[in-house]
Amino acid sequence: MTRLSVNINKIATLRNARGGNNPDVVKVAMDCERFGAQGITVHPRPDERHIRYADVLELKKVVTTEFNIEGYPDERYLKLIRETRPTQATLVPDKPDAITSNAGWDTVKNENLLKEIISNIKSWGVRTSIFVDPIHGIVEGASNIGADRIEFYTEPYASNYQQNRVSAIKPYIEAAMTAHSLGLGINAGHDLDLNNLRFLKESIPHLDEVSIGHALICDALYLGLENTIQLYLRQLK
């Protein structure tokens, strides 16, 4: 079964808007696990506009499922990975001021940089995943730099799902077949929701994990967090 990792960044955004500790990010993470989520994802950005570095340290103490920390692999991010040793480190090519992730790595152009970083992370006993677009050469590059998994950037799929879902998913199917043949695990994330998730899951072979935050938290405002997580899990069965 494809695992559901809940990205709780938006919970931290809501907390930070008012100050204090309501909602409690750590409690929400524990509740997500209690409601059935098989992982917790966070993306601590340098400006700490949502998840803070201190949050990551506290979450490490309580998360019992897979803990996934996303981020651009600068010195501060790598220090955090070394200190917390999460289950997975997902490397994204975001600039510090990026609103959200909007492209995958060029694993060929950045081969030397990424190979050294991934080697270090793996030496700490942490699984590595690298955020990529569904392009054959880029997936091959992910294998060449030593990544354990790739995470497909799925915004293009989500944007084109309503117009032609078969066409939208095609490059992901082909790239997933390449990844699997190279021994890479396969994750996916970005703009996945209750409308497009099932088709993605049924179409992409060997899909290990999806990371979902924005849409899931928006749905939870209307449906409740426990019910929403169960609805997402049903799409993955």
Secondary structure, 3 states (H helix, E strand, C coil): CCEEEEECHHHHHHHHHHCCCCCCHHHHHHHHHHCCCCEEEECCCCCCCCCCHHHHHHHHHHCCCEEEEEECCCHHHHHHHHHHCCCEEEECCCCCCCCCCCCCCCCCCCHHHHHHHHHHHHHCCCEEEEEECCCHHHHHHHHHCCCCEEEEECHHHHHHCCCCHHHHHHHHHHHHHHHHHCCCEEEEECCCCCCCHHHHHHHCCCEEEEEECHHHHHHHHHHCHHHHHHHHHHHCC
